[in-house]
């Protein structure tokens, strides 16, 4: 099973959008049983809060539900439990390292590192631009899934 954790500052906008976009992609490929997908925050500010209404609305516009999701914080133990820990921006990476204390297995990346335009995904909490955020997360999730599929193909071919 491939375990993926998406991380942003509060776990109410970007990372839950990524979690549910990626779950939707994996489900449409018939691979849900092969993945465990979650999201978390680096801060404690929003712990227990639901997905931000504008993020939830943007997901629903694309027929993606995030029902039941409430913000949780990343833990040091998550590093052991996940294969990929994907931050939305450089600031998140710094805070991830503050929590996990290191990345000896190269699990921590920015989501858009898996695209042809690696950069930060701006926080729509501040920009108000949930369309751009959604589209960037979608590109990142596509790139991530392609990367994982290529890695699996390589492992199968070398057996």
LOZAKOL-63052 format. One line per field, with one value per residue (C-alpha): residue number from 0; x, y negated, z. Coordinates in steps of 0.001 Angstrom, whole numbers, plus 524288, in hexadecimal, padded with zeros to 5 digits. Layout:
// residues N
bamar	[NUM,...] .
east	[X,...] .
north	[Y,...] .
up	[Z,...] .
***
This chain:
// residues 159
bamar	[0,1,2,3,4,5,6,7,8,9,10,11,12,13,14,15,16,17,18,19,20,21,22,23,24,25,26,27,28,29,30,31,32,33,34,35,36,37,38,39,40,41,42,43,44,45,46,47,48,49,50,51,52,53,54,55,56,57,58,59,60,61,62,63,64,65,66,67,68,69,70,71,72,73,74,75,76,77,78,79,80,81,82,83,84,85,86,87,88,89,90,91,92,93,94,95,96,97,98,99,100,101,102,103,104,105,106,107,108,109,110,111,112,113,114,115,116,117,118,119,120,121,122,123,124,125,126,127,128,129,130,131,132,133,134,135,136,137,138,139,140,141,142,143,144,145,146,147,148,149,150,151,152,153,154,155,156,157,158] .
east	[80000,804DD,802A9,801CB,800B8,7FDBC,801B0,7FEC8,7FE60,7F0B3,7EB3A,7DEC3,7E1A0,7ECEB,7F063,7E263,7DFF6,7EBE8,7E798,7DA33,7DE98,7E8BB,7DEF1,7D5B8,7E07A,7E49E,7D67D,7D3E8,7DFA9,7DA42,7E5E1,7DFBD,7E3A4,7F1F3,7F282,7F098,7EF25,7EE0A,7F122,7F5D1,7FA6C,8075A,80074,7F67C,7EE30,7E330,7E38C,7D5DE,7D056,7C9BD,7CE86,7CD92,7C084,7C698,7CFB3,7C444,7BC2E,7C729,7C834,7B969,7B98C,7C1E9,7B94A,7C321,7BE63,7C698,7BBD3,7C051,7CDEC,7D2EB,7E05A,7EAE3,7F929,804AB,80C34,81A0D,81485,80E48,81BDD,81CEA,80F1B,80F07,816A5,8145E,812CC,80EDD,80F3D,80846,81357,82125,81C3E,814DF,82152,8289D,81DAE,81CF9,82B73,828F1,81F51,82600,83416,839AC,8373E,84107,8384D,83562,826B5,82439,821AF,81990,80DD1,8113D,81EE0,817FD,81461,81BC9,819A6,81ED0,81ADB,812C6,803FD,7FF12,7F5FC,7E82C,7E4CB,7EC90,7EB22,7DCC2,7E01C,7DAF7,7DA61,7E913,7EB91,7E2AC,7E914,7F6E1,7F36D,7ED30,7F9BE,801EF,7F96A,7FA0B,808D5,809C5,80139,80938,815B5,81068,80BA8,81906,81FBF,816BD,81920,827D1,8270C,81EE7,82808,8341B,82E70] .
north	[80000,7F273,7E875,7DA0D,7CE88,7C0DD,7B5AC,7A72B,79D2D,79F3F,7AB59,7A440,79FCB,7A4EF,7B1E5,7B6E6,7B28C,7BA8A,7C61E,7C6FB,7C3B6,7CE8B,7D81B,7D50C,7D76D,7E434,7E8CB,7E5B3,7EE2A,7F942,7F8C8,7F488,8012F,7FE75,7F13C,7EB13,7DC58,7D21A,7C3E9,7BC26,7AEF4,7AA1D,7A0D5,7A31E,7973B,79E59,7ABBE,7B191,7A7C8,7AC60,7A94D,79ABA,797DC,7925F,79E26,7A75D,7A00C,7A0FA,7AFA1,7B131,7A9AA,7B4EB,7BF70,7C26C,7C3E4,7C0FB,7C480,7C77E,7C1AE,7B9FF,7B3FC,7BC08,7B92D,7C077,7C895,7CDAB,7DB8A,7D813,7D82C,7E6C9,7E982,7E279,7E45D,7D68F,7CA2E,7BF52,7B118,7A630,79C59,79A67,794C9,7A191,7A954,7A195,7A451,7B2B4,7B3F5,7AD27,7B821,7C419,7BFB7,7C493,7CBB5,7D6F7,7DE3C,7D291,7D315,7C467,7BC92,7B14E,7B641,7AE4D,7B46E,7BF3D,7B5DF,7AE76,7A209,7A4B0,79998,7965A,79741,78A6F,78B16,787C2,783E1,77784,7766D,77A1F,780F2,78EB8,790FB,78F93,79793,7A280,7A2B0,7A2DC,7ADBF,7B565,7B420,7B813,7C3E1,7C82C,7C6D2,7CE3B,7D957,7DA4F,7DA9E,7E571,7ED4B,7EC02,7F06F,7FC3C,7FFAA,7FEE4,807B0,811AF,81161,813BE,81FA5] .
up	[80000,7FC7D,80735,803B5,80D18,80810,8110B,811F0,81CDF,8225C,81B76,81795,80992,80167,807A0,808CD,7FAC4,7F6CB,7FF18,7F8E3,7EB00,7EBE6,7F1DA,7E68B,7DC6E,7E291,7E3A4,7D54E,7D1BD,7DA06,7E331,7F00D,7F6CD,7F370,7FA2A,80772,805EE,810A6,8139E,81F42,8242F,8293E,832A0,83D51,839DA,832DF,83978,8399A,82FE7,82357,815A8,812D2,80BFF,7FF7C,7FE3A,80094,7F66A,7EC5B,7EE77,7ED65,7E071,7DB9A,7E1B9,7EC66,7FA5D,80662,80FF2,81DAA,81C39,827E2,82967,83007,832A4,82CBE,836B1,8372C,8362D,8290D,82312,825DE,8211A,813E3,8074B,8025A,80A5D,8011B,804F3,7FDFF,7FFB6,804DC,811CA,8141A,811A4,81C00,825A7,821BA,82504,831FF,83509,82F32,831B9,824C4,817FD,816C4,80D08,80417,80656,80788,7FB23,7F664,7EEB0,7E2A9,7E267,7DAC6,7CFC1,7C54C,7CD59,7DB1F,7E412,7F00A,7EFDF,7F568,80104,7FC62,80A58,8074B,7F880,7F79D,7EAC4,7EC99,7DDDB,7DC1E,7E863,7E38E,7D61E,7DBB9,7E537,7DA17,7D20B,7DDC4,7E09E,7D256,7D296,7DF6B,7DA83,7CDFF,7D624,7DEE1,7D326,7CCA3,7D92D,7DA06,7CBBD,7CDE8,7D9EC,7D290,7C6CE,7CF43,7D639] .
***
